Amino acid sequence: MRKLNYISALAGLTLAGFFVQTSAASTVYVGNCPNGNHAITIQQGINAAAPGGTVDVCPGTYYEQLSITKNLTLIGIANGSADSAIILPPGGGLIQNGSDIFGNPVAAQIFVQGATVTVSHLTVDGTGNNLAGCGAPTLEGIYFQNSSGKITDNVVRNQYQTDFTDYGGCQNGLAINVEGVTNSNSVTISDNFVQAYQKNGITATGAGTGPGSEGPTVAITANQIVGLAATALNWPGGAAENGVQVGFGAKGTVTSNTVNDNIWFADTNTQPYNAASGILVYASTGITISLNNVGSAQFGITADSDPTYGPGDDTTIKSNKVQGTQIFDAIDVCSNSNTVTSNTIYGSTESAVHLDDSCGSGNNNTASGNIINGGCAGVLLGTGSGNTSTPNTFINVGSTTLAGDTCTPAPSGDAFLKPGSSSNSTHPALRPSPYKPNKAR
């Protein structure tokens, strides 16, 4: 893996004159607040900290790209009434500062490699990244690669390319990304506010080499995640956003998150037939999705298999609230042996629960104990075998259960489609669009 070392112009001009660190320290302070000898830049503080130490970042704005390759805690601290340490791209924008696990170029604001790290209480803002076109490096806010630790109490925002409103369509821009090639790493992602990302809000990705492949284990808990769909910024073109994606062999849980506004404003006559989802499991098994609140997405919660990258089986989707799904299904399981239970589902355009077989599998799924209000079908049964769909509570649905994979939405169900586009009742092969760096974007 090739890594480019980056030092900001500010660091190069000021380090020698203003900060003297003769040995590694257990705690290093960055910026203008008390506690003695301070580093000028965050990267300087990281370099000066002892392995296992802490870098305390004072309130202020820091124009940097950061690289962390040793165990430490990076945390923003308060100073009087000020309590905001903001990381923005350097003046010239972001540059490639590494490669992902698939060998593709990455431009990450905080890049953690092969270490156990806590990143906390920071605002990571991609404004001014100066990345343009679909050939640009992958834009990432906080990126953990083959690493463990915690990403907690941060704001990660504006992770979209500079030319997004002019060009659109590039499946790029990850706010928080955790990648690994084995199951030896574990990361907790909790209590973050993630807003305005081009592709995914929170992503966990394994090596994705096929059935049985593994990746990092994540606990994605109590985050607030808001996509671009409610703004004019994401029209026309945009990207097929996913609020949370666990895929390609990654493991773990997605619990107690609020996920809103993941809708792709695309004309399906000119764009590929993909869609956005609130929470997406893709080619990963044994994931638990519980107690989340998902609204305003094209698919609410999905679990998909992939013939190349592996199954999306044995997902537990329990006690979630899903409302206002636009165009497609609130909960779609396109794989085997999934359990969909005790969810509350309101206002789906298509079905509330779809036991889907369009991914090549759709057997032995259970949909029971759900409360379903609205939708052209309560449960779409697909054509798989061994599926169970009772008992559920149905209110105001076109059909409580319906054979096959499509139903006809009410006329208002296409509110988020632009002229010339079509609904899933016409194109049943439409699927949520996962992020996979070694696929064409």
Residue pairs with C-beta under 8 A, 6 or more apart in sequence:
1 98
1 99
1 103
2 98
2 99
3 67
3 97
3 98
3 99
3 113
4 95
4 96
4 97
4 98
5 67
5 97
6 65
6 67
6 95
6 97
7 43
8 41
8 43
8 63
8 64
8 65
8 90
9 90
9 91
10 40
10 41
10 63
10 64
10 90
11 40
11 41
11 43
11 44
11 64
14 40
14 41
15 40
15 41
15 44
18 40
19 37
19 38
19 39
19 40
19 44
19 48
20 37
21 28
21 37
21 39
21 48
24 48
24 49
24 50
24 51
24 53
25 48
25 49
25 50
25 53
26 49
26 50
26 52
26 53
26 54
27 49
27 53
27 54
27 55
27 56
28 39
28 45
28 46
28 48
28 49
28 53
28 54
28 55
28 56
29 35
29 36
29 37
29 38
29 39
29 45
29 56
29 58
30 38
30 39
30 40
30 41
30 42
30 44
30 45
30 55
30 56
30 57
30 58
30 62
31 38
31 39
31 40
31 57
31 58
31 59
31 60
31 62
31 85
32 38
32 58
32 60
32 79
33 58
33 59
33 77
33 79
34 79
35 56
38 58
39 45
39 48
39 55
41 62
41 64
42 55
42 57
42 62
42 64
42 66
42 74
42 87
43 64
43 65
43 66
43 67
45 55
45 57
46 55
46 66
46 67
46 68
46 72
46 74
49 55
49 70
49 72
51 70
51 71
51 72
52 71
52 72
53 72
53 73
54 72
54 73
54 74
54 75
55 72
55 73
55 74
55 75
56 75
56 76
56 77
57 74
57 75
57 76
57 77
57 85
57 122
58 77
58 79
58 85
59 76
59 77
59 78
59 79
59 82
59 83
59 84
59 85
60 85
60 86
61 86
61 88
62 85
62 86
62 87
62 88
63 88
63 89
63 90
63 91
64 87
64 90
64 109
65 89
65 90
65 94
65 95
65 97
65 107
65 108
65 109
65 111
66 74
66 87
66 109
66 110
66 111
67 97
67 98
67 111
67 113
68 74
68 110
68 111
68 112
68 113
68 115
68 117
69 112
69 113
69 114
69 115
70 115
71 115
71 116
71 117
72 115
72 117
72 118
73 117
73 118
73 120
74 110
74 117
74 118
74 119
74 120
74 122
75 118
75 119
75 120
75 121
75 122
76 83
76 84
76 85
76 120
76 121
76 122
76 123
77 85
77 121
84 123
85 121
85 122
85 123
86 122
86 123
86 125
87 109
87 110
87 122
87 123
87 124
87 125
88 125
88 127
88 128
89 109
89 126
89 127
89 128
89 129
89 130
91 128
92 130
93 128
93 129
93 130
93 131
93 162
94 107
94 108
94 109
94 126
94 129
94 130
94 131
94 137
94 139
95 107
95 137
96 105
96 106
96 107
96 137
97 106
97 107
97 108
97 111
98 105
98 106
98 108
98 111
98 113
98 143
98 145
99 105
99 106
100 106
100 138
100 145
100 179
100 437
101 145
101 146
101 179
101 180
101 181
101 205
101 207
102 437
102 438
103 438
104 137
104 138
104 437
104 438
105 137
105 138
106 137
106 138
106 140
106 143
107 129
107 131
107 136
107 137
107 138
107 139
107 140
108 140
108 141
108 142
108 143
109 124
109 126
109 140
109 141
109 142
110 119
110 122
110 124
110 141
110 142
110 143
111 140
111 143
111 145
112 119
112 142
112 143
112 144
112 145
112 147
112 149
113 145
113 146
113 147
114 145
114 146
114 147
115 147
115 148
115 149
116 147
116 148
116 149
117 144
117 147
117 148
117 149
117 150
118 149
118 150
118 151
118 152
119 142
119 149
119 150
119 151
119 152
119 154
120 150
120 151
120 152
120 153
120 154
121 153
121 154
122 154
122 155
123 154
123 155
123 156
123 157
124 141
124 142
124 154
124 155
124 156
124 157
125 155
125 157
125 158
126 139
126 141
126 157
126 158
126 159
126 160
126 173
127 158
128 162
129 139
129 161
129 162
130 162
131 137
131 139
131 161
131 162
131 172
132 161
132 162
132 163
132 167
133 161
133 163
133 167
133 170
134 167
134 169
134 170
134 171
134 172
134 441
136 161
136 170
136 172
138 172
138 174
138 437
139 159
139 160
139 161
139 172
139 173
139 174
139 198
140 159
140 174
140 175
140 177
141 156
141 157
141 159
141 174
141 175
141 176
141 197
142 151
142 154
142 156
142 175
142 176
142 177
143 174
143 177
143 179
144 151
144 177
144 178
144 179
144 185
144 187
144 216
145 179
145 180
146 179
146 180
146 181
146 182
146 185
147 178
147 180
147 185
147 187
148 185
148 186
148 187
148 216
149 187
149 188
150 187
150 188
150 189
150 190
151 176
151 178
151 187
151 188
151 189
151 190
151 192
152 188
152 189
152 190
152 191
152 192
153 190
153 191
153 192
154 192
154 193
155 192
155 193
155 194
155 195
156 175
156 176
156 192
156 193
156 194
156 195
156 197
157 175
157 193
157 194
157 195
157 196
158 195
158 196
159 173
159 174
159 175
159 196
159 197
159 198
160 173
160 196
160 197
160 198
160 228
160 233
161 167
161 170
161 172
161 173
161 198
164 170
164 173
164 198
164 233
164 238
165 233
167 237
168 236
168 237
168 238
168 239
169 237
169 238
169 239
169 266
169 271
170 198
170 239
170 441
171 198
171 199
171 239
171 240
171 433
171 435
171 441
172 198
172 199
172 239
172 441
173 197
173 198
173 199
173 200
173 239
174 197
174 199
174 200
174 203
174 435
175 194
175 195
175 197
175 200
175 201
175 202
176 189
176 192
176 194
176 201
176 202
176 203
177 200
177 202
177 203
177 204
177 205
178 185
178 187
178 189
178 203
178 204
178 205
178 216
178 218
178 250
179 204
179 205
179 206
179 215
179 216
180 205
180 206
180 207
180 215
180 216
180 250
181 206
181 207
181 215
182 207
182 214
182 215
183 214
183 215
183 216
183 217
183 251
185 216
185 217
186 216
186 217
186 218
186 219
187 204
187 216
187 217
187 218
187 219
188 218
188 219
188 221
189 202
189 218
189 219
189 220
189 221
189 223
190 219
190 220
190 221
190 222
190 223
191 221
191 222
191 223
192 202
192 223
192 224
193 223
193 224
194 201
194 202
194 223
194 224
194 225
194 226
195 225
195 226
196 226
196 227
196 228
196 231
196 233
197 227
197 228
197 241
198 228
198 238
198 239
198 241
199 239
199 240
199 241
199 242
199 435
200 241
200 242
200 243
200 244
200 245
200 435
201 223
201 225
201 226
201 227
201 241
201 242
201 243
201 244
201 259
201 262
202 220
202 223
202 225
202 243
202 244
202 245
203 242
203 244
203 245
203 246
203 247
203 435
204 215
204 216
204 218
204 220
204 245
204 246
204 247
204 250
204 252
205 215
205 245
205 247
205 248
205 249
205 250
205 435
205 436
206 213
206 214
206 215
206 216
206 247
206 248
206 249
206 250
206 251
206 284
207 213
207 214
207 215
207 248
207 249
208 215
208 247
208 248
208 249
208 283
208 309
208 310
208 436
209 249
209 309
210 308
210 309
210 310
211 310
211 311
212 310
213 248
213 249
213 309
213 310
214 249
214 251
215 248
215 249
215 250
215 251
215 284
216 250
216 251
216 252
217 250
217 251
217 252
218 246
218 250
218 251
218 252
218 253
219 252
219 253
219 255
220 244
220 246
220 252
220 253
220 254
220 255
220 257
221 253
221 255
221 256
221 257
222 255
222 256
222 257
223 257
223 258
224 257
224 258
225 243
225 244
225 257
225 258
225 259
225 260
226 260
226 261
227 234
227 241
227 243
227 260
227 261
227 262
227 263
227 276
228 234
228 238
228 241
228 261
229 241
229 261
229 262
229 263
229 264
229 265
229 276
229 296
229 297
229 416
230 260
230 261
230 296
234 241
234 263
234 264
234 265
235 265
235 418
236 265
236 266
236 267
236 418
237 265
237 266
237 271
238 264
238 265
238 266
239 264
240 264
240 266
240 274
240 275
240 276
240 432
240 433
241 262
241 263
241 264
241 276
242 262
242 276
242 277
242 278
242 279
242 280
242 432
242 433
242 434
242 435
243 257
243 259
243 260
243 262
243 277
243 278
243 279
243 294
243 297
244 254
244 257
244 259
244 278
244 279
244 280
245 279
245 280
245 281
245 282
245 434
245 435
246 252
246 254
246 280
246 281
246 282
246 284
246 287
247 280
247 281
247 282
247 283
247 284
247 309
247 434
247 435
247 436
248 282
248 283
248 284
248 309
248 310
248 434
248 436
249 283
249 284
249 309
249 310
250 284
251 284
251 285
251 286
251 287
252 287
252 288
253 287
253 288
253 289
253 290
254 279
254 287
254 288
254 289
254 290
254 292
255 288
255 289
255 290
255 291
255 292
256 290
256 291
256 292
257 279
257 292
257 293
258 292
258 293
258 294
259 278
259 279
259 292
259 293
259 294
259 295
259 297
260 278
260 294
260 295
260 296
260 297
261 295
261 296
261 297
262 276
262 277
262 278
262 296
262 297
262 298
263 276
263 296
263 297
263 298
263 326
263 416
264 271
264 274
264 275
264 276
264 298
264 433
265 416
265 418
266 274
266 418
266 421
267 418
267 419
267 420
267 421
268 417
268 420
268 421
268 422
268 427
268 430
269 420
269 421
269 422
270 420
272 433
273 427
273 429
273 430
273 431
274 430
274 431
274 432
274 433
275 298
275 299
275 327
275 328
275 430
275 431
275 432
275 433
276 297
276 298
276 299
276 432
276 433
277 297
277 298
277 299
277 300
277 301
277 302
277 432
278 292
278 294
278 295
278 297
278 299
278 300
278 301
278 322
279 289
279 292
279 294
279 300
279 301
279 302
280 299
280 301
280 302
280 304
280 432
280 434
281 287
281 289
281 302
281 303
281 304
281 312
281 315
282 302
282 304
282 306
282 309
282 312
282 432
282 434
283 304
283 305
283 306
283 309
283 310
283 311
283 312
283 434
284 310
284 312
285 310
285 311
285 312
285 313
285 314
285 315
286 313
286 314
286 315
287 303
287 314
287 315
287 316
288 315
288 316
288 318
289 301
289 315
289 316
289 317
289 318
289 320
290 316
290 317
290 318
290 319
290 320
291 318
291 319
291 320
292 301
292 320
292 321
293 320
293 321
294 300
294 301
294 320
294 321
294 322
294 323
295 322
295 323
295 324
296 324
296 325
296 326
297 325
297 326
298 325
298 326
298 327
298 328
298 416
298 432
299 325
299 328
299 329
299 330
299 332
299 432
300 322
300 325
300 329
300 330
300 331
300 332
300 345
300 348
301 317
301 320
301 322
301 330
301 331
301 332
302 329
302 331
302 332
302 333
302 334
302 432
303 312
303 313
303 315
303 317
303 332
303 333
303 334
303 335
303 338
304 312
304 332
304 334
304 335
304 359
304 431
304 432
304 434
305 311
305 312
305 313
305 334
305 335
305 336
305 359
305 360
305 361
306 312
306 359
307 359
307 360
309 436
311 335
311 336
311 361
312 334
312 335
312 359
313 335
313 336
313 337
313 338
313 361
314 336
314 337
314 338
315 333
315 335
315 338
315 339
316 338
316 339
316 341
317 331
317 333
317 338
317 339
317 340
317 341
317 343
318 339
318 340
318 341
318 342
318 343
319 341
319 342
319 343
320 331
320 343
320 344
321 343
321 344
321 345
321 346
322 330
322 331
322 343
322 344
322 345
322 346
322 348
322 352
323 330
323 345
323 346
323 347
324 346
324 347
325 347
325 348
325 349
325 350
326 349
326 413
326 415
326 416
327 349
327 350
327 409
327 413
327 414
327 416
327 417
327 423
327 424
328 349
328 350
328 424
328 430
329 348
329 350
329 351
329 352
329 353
329 354
329 356
329 380
329 424
330 345
330 348
330 351
330 352
330 353
330 375
331 340
331 343
331 345
331 352
331 353
331 354
331 367
332 353
332 354
332 356
332 432
333 340
333 353
333 354
333 355
333 356
333 362
333 365
334 354
334 356
334 357
334 358
334 359
334 361
334 362
334 431
335 359
335 361
335 362
336 361
336 362
336 363
336 364
336 365
336 384
337 363
337 364
337 365
338 365
338 366
339 365
339 366
340 353
340 365
340 366
340 367
340 368
340 370
341 366
341 367
341 368
341 369
341 370
342 369
342 370
343 353
343 370
343 371
344 370
344 371
345 352
345 353
345 370
345 371
345 372
345 373
345 375
346 373
346 374
347 373
347 374
347 375
348 372
348 374
348 375
348 376
349 375
349 376
349 409
349 410
349 413
349 414
349 423
350 375
350 376
350 377
350 380
350 406
350 407
350 409
350 413
350 423
350 424
350 425
351 375
351 376
351 377
351 378
351 379
351 380
351 402
351 407
352 370
352 372
352 374
352 375
352 377
352 378
352 379
352 397
353 367
353 370
353 372
353 378
353 379
353 380
353 389
353 392
354 379
354 380
354 382
354 405
355 362
355 365
355 367
355 379
355 380
355 381
355 382
355 384
355 387
355 389
356 362
356 380
356 382
356 405
357 363
357 382
357 383
357 384
357 405
358 382
358 405
358 428
358 429
358 431
359 431
361 384
362 382
362 383
362 384
362 387
363 384
363 385
363 386
363 387
364 384
364 385
364 386
364 387
365 384
365 386
365 387
365 388
366 387
366 388
366 389
367 379
367 387
367 388
367 389
367 392
368 388
368 389
368 390
368 391
368 392
369 391
369 392
370 392
370 393
371 392
371 393
371 395
372 378
372 379
372 392
372 393
372 394
372 395
372 397
373 395
373 396
373 397
374 395
374 396
374 397
375 397
375 398
376 397
376 398
376 399
376 407
376 408
376 409
376 410
376 413
377 397
377 398
377 399
377 400
377 401
377 402
377 407
378 392
378 394
378 397
378 399
378 400
378 401
379 389
379 392
379 400
379 401
379 402
380 402
380 404
380 405
380 406
380 407
381 387
381 389
381 401
381 402
381 403
381 404
382 404
382 405
383 403
383 404
383 405
389 401
392 400
394 400
398 407
398 408
398 410
399 407
405 428
406 424
406 425
406 428
407 425
408 425
409 423
409 425
413 423
414 421
414 423
417 423
424 430
